[in-house]
Amino acid sequence: MRTVPSSLRRGPGLDVAVVGGGMVGAAAALALSRAGFRTALLEARPPLPWQAGDDVDLRVVGLAPSSIALLRDLDVWTSIRDARACPYSHMHVWDAGNGAAIDFDAADEGRDLLGYIVENNLVQWTLWQSLEAAGVRRLCPATVKDYELRSDRVMLELADGESLAVRLLVAADGAGSPLRARAGIATRGRDYAQRAVVAHVATERAHAHTAWQRFLPTGPLALLPLADGRSSVVWSLPEAQARRVQALDDQAFLDELGIASDFRLGRITSTTPRAAFPLKLQLADAYQAERFVLLGDAAHTVHPLAGQGVNLGLRDVAELRDTLVQAHEQGRDIAASHVLRRYARRRRSADTLDAYGFDALARIYGWQAQPLVAARGVGVHVIDRLTPLKRRIAAHAAGS
Ligand SMILES: Cc1cc2nc3c(=O)[nH]c(=O)nc-3n(C[C@H](O)[C@H](O)[C@H](O)COP(=O)(O)OP(=O)(O)OC[C@H]3O[C@@H](n4cnc5c(N)ncnc54)[C@H](O)[C@@H]3O)c2cc1C
């Protein structure tokens, strides 16, 4: 990783303020500070400490190799992996409408594994533990109320009346991003009118380190392997059905989930309480404004069917770090428009392709008319046998 020698840093004050300390913002603050930029991280809510004795956080993500590479680069990956992460080396996706299935196997891609399933708050907490030693100025709880542009800096106004001057403002403040709205950046996309019901369940059969996903007429159902042998359920359903499923008593939920998963892991034998998250496709019209960039869910929110949301966000982080380091090496202002445009152009075009690709998948799997369902089955069958195409899909998901 290239860094900016401290002797080259100019002037007093901060280079970058990252607003939002979720997985993406915390990774951005750590990456930028490690690269040599004087960085502050502002977060409204203190992160919940992760403790080995606690039950597995209901929110988990599938981390792709590109994300693992970044976390390794930031020296946090080994702690995350050793704390509680479940490697998976297979993915089996099948269609309730026509029985067509597609399999991805790490060995076919010349890898040991396809990724790891990890708890969101373990990733966030581990990153936070490294911030202080890396020299990140942490302000938490701190809410950015507003900001004002000056010719050479941005003045942040915090809710407690404090202010902060920085050269570049990085907004990683989530899908509802107040800073994106303040920067006048609109979004486009669509509300899926679906919710993902999540829970951790025990199953009769072992998960076999496989990510299972069944496409049902109501939406995809994923069973993701957890390190303790259970599986994490992400069950996307139309709003009303999601509410109904959430309200079922445990036994009725286990029975319905067994049927929905086609008993692929046998009977579902126990469950944690459930939670549900609304799903939408949202893409910011621009990733950059004057002395301002967007990262993570503040820039893009995608359907969880491909398990890529945070992976895209962490690719934003790596690109921003590399762009700013290169600008600095070339003696440019890290917040100059052409520098930020370069980051924005690269990431927005990559994220747009992915976001609309996942959206197309959601639409195709939403087809219910029998001829279309049959055509979908033929398509999946062909892809499963077209090794070069399958390889390209797997490599893309891995972030290579
Ligand atoms: C059901 C479900 C399953 C998913 N599965 C996967 C998966 O398998 N793989 C994957 O890659 N992704 C997955 N995702 C997506 C992933 O969870 C998100 O992309 C990721 O959590 C976004 O992280 P973030 O840091 O960008 O945003 P957030 O986690 O939303 O963090 C934003 C932070 O900003 C703070 N904030 C907001 N406003 C302010 C302010 N004004 N001042 C200070 N702080 C502020 C908030 O408190 C918050 O901590 C899934 C999502 C869902 C809903």
The ligand as an SDF file (V2000), in Angstrom:
LIG
                    3D

 53 58  0  0  0  0  0  0  0  0999 V2000
  -30.9180   -7.9310    4.9410 C   0  0  0  0  0  0  0  0  0  0  0  0
  -29.6300   -7.4210    4.3800 C   0  0  0  0  0  0  0  0  0  0  0  0
  -28.6400   -8.3370    4.0270 C   0  0  0  0  0  0  0  0  0  0  0  0
  -27.4180   -7.8700    3.4830 C   0  0  0  0  0  0  0  0  0  0  0  0
  -26.4680   -8.7750    3.1290 N   0  0  0  0  0  0  0  0  0  0  0  0
  -25.3060   -8.3400    2.5800 C   0  0  0  0  0  0  0  0  0  0  0  0
  -24.2760   -9.2750    2.1850 C   0  0  0  0  0  0  0  0  0  0  0  0
  -24.4040  -10.4930    2.3100 O   0  0  0  0  0  0  0  0  0  0  0  0
  -23.1400   -8.7710    1.6270 N   0  0  0  0  0  0  0  0  0  0  0  0
  -22.9500   -7.4270    1.4700 C   0  0  0  0  0  0  0  0  0  0  0  0
  -21.9040   -7.0340    0.9320 O   0  0  0  0  0  0  0  0  0  0  0  0
  -23.8840   -6.5270    1.8680 N   0  0  0  0  0  0  0  0  0  0  0  0
  -25.0570   -6.9540    2.4180 C   0  0  0  0  0  0  0  0  0  0  0  0
  -25.9950   -6.0410    2.8140 N   0  0  0  0  0  0  0  0  0  0  0  0
  -25.7220   -4.6170    2.6860 C   0  0  0  0  0  0  0  0  0  0  0  0
  -24.8490   -4.0660    3.8300 C   0  0  0  0  0  0  0  0  0  0  0  0
  -25.4080   -4.4080    5.0810 O   0  0  0  0  0  0  0  0  0  0  0  0
  -24.7380   -2.5360    3.6810 C   0  0  0  0  0  0  0  0  0  0  0  0
  -24.2760   -2.2450    2.3740 O   0  0  0  0  0  0  0  0  0  0  0  0
  -23.7570   -1.9550    4.7070 C   0  0  0  0  0  0  0  0  0  0  0  0
  -24.1420   -2.2420    6.0150 O   0  0  0  0  0  0  0  0  0  0  0  0
  -23.6690   -0.4270    4.5160 C   0  0  0  0  0  0  0  0  0  0  0  0
  -22.6600    0.0940    5.3550 O   0  0  0  0  0  0  0  0  0  0  0  0
  -22.3680    1.6660    5.4150 P   0  0  0  0  0  0  0  0  0  0  0  0
  -21.2210    1.8010    6.3650 O   0  0  0  0  0  0  0  0  0  0  0  0
  -22.2560    2.2110    4.0460 O   0  0  0  0  0  0  0  0  0  0  0  0
  -23.6950    2.3240    6.0170 O   0  0  0  0  0  0  0  0  0  0  0  0
  -24.3530    2.2120    7.4680 P   0  0  0  0  0  0  0  0  0  0  0  0
  -24.0630    0.8900    8.0910 O   0  0  0  0  0  0  0  0  0  0  0  0
  -25.7920    2.5830    7.2830 O   0  0  0  0  0  0  0  0  0  0  0  0
  -23.6050    3.3140    8.3500 O   0  0  0  0  0  0  0  0  0  0  0  0
  -23.9060    4.6960    8.2920 C   0  0  0  0  0  0  0  0  0  0  0  0
  -23.4810    5.3290    9.6130 C   0  0  0  0  0  0  0  0  0  0  0  0
  -23.5930    6.7590    9.5170 O   0  0  0  0  0  0  0  0  0  0  0  0
  -24.0380    7.2890   10.7630 C   0  0  0  0  0  0  0  0  0  0  0  0
  -24.6210    8.6370   10.4770 N   0  0  0  0  0  0  0  0  0  0  0  0
  -25.6980    8.9310    9.7100 C   0  0  0  0  0  0  0  0  0  0  0  0
  -25.8920   10.2710    9.6530 N   0  0  0  0  0  0  0  0  0  0  0  0
  -24.9020   10.8400   10.4130 C   0  0  0  0  0  0  0  0  0  0  0  0
  -24.5540   12.1960   10.7460 C   0  0  0  0  0  0  0  0  0  0  0  0
  -25.2590   13.2480   10.2700 N   0  0  0  0  0  0  0  0  0  0  0  0
  -23.4860   12.4400   11.5550 N   0  0  0  0  0  0  0  0  0  0  0  0
  -22.7490   11.3850   12.0280 C   0  0  0  0  0  0  0  0  0  0  0  0
  -23.0430   10.0650   11.7250 N   0  0  0  0  0  0  0  0  0  0  0  0
  -24.0990    9.8050   10.9370 C   0  0  0  0  0  0  0  0  0  0  0  0
  -25.0350    6.2430   11.2300 C   0  0  0  0  0  0  0  0  0  0  0  0
  -25.2140    6.3040   12.6350 O   0  0  0  0  0  0  0  0  0  0  0  0
  -24.3680    4.9280   10.7890 C   0  0  0  0  0  0  0  0  0  0  0  0
  -23.5470    4.3610   11.7950 O   0  0  0  0  0  0  0  0  0  0  0  0
  -27.2150   -6.4720    3.3260 C   0  0  0  0  0  0  0  0  0  0  0  0
  -28.2090   -5.5500    3.6890 C   0  0  0  0  0  0  0  0  0  0  0  0
  -29.4210   -6.0350    4.2090 C   0  0  0  0  0  0  0  0  0  0  0  0
  -30.4970   -5.0540    4.5860 C   0  0  0  0  0  0  0  0  0  0  0  0
  1  2  1  0
  2  3  1  0
  2 52  2  0
  3  4  2  0
  4  5  1  0
  4 50  1  0
  5  6  2  0
  6  7  1  0
  6 13  1  0
  7  8  2  0
  7  9  1  0
  9 10  1  0
 10 11  2  0
 10 12  1  0
 12 13  2  0
 13 14  1  0
 14 15  1  0
 14 50  1  0
 15 16  1  0
 16 17  1  0
 16 18  1  0
 18 19  1  0
 18 20  1  0
 20 21  1  0
 20 22  1  0
 22 23  1  0
 23 24  1  0
 24 25  2  0
 24 26  1  0
 24 27  1  0
 27 28  1  0
 28 29  2  0
 28 30  1  0
 28 31  1  0
 31 32  1  0
 32 33  1  0
 33 34  1  0
 33 48  1  0
 34 35  1  0
 35 36  1  0
 35 46  1  0
 36 37  1  0
 36 45  1  0
 37 38  2  0
 38 39  1  0
 39 40  1  0
 39 45  2  0
 40 41  1  0
 40 42  2  0
 42 43  1  0
 43 44  2  0
 44 45  1  0
 46 47  1  0
 46 48  1  0
 48 49  1  0
 50 51  2  0
 51 52  1  0
 52 53  1  0
M  END
$$$$
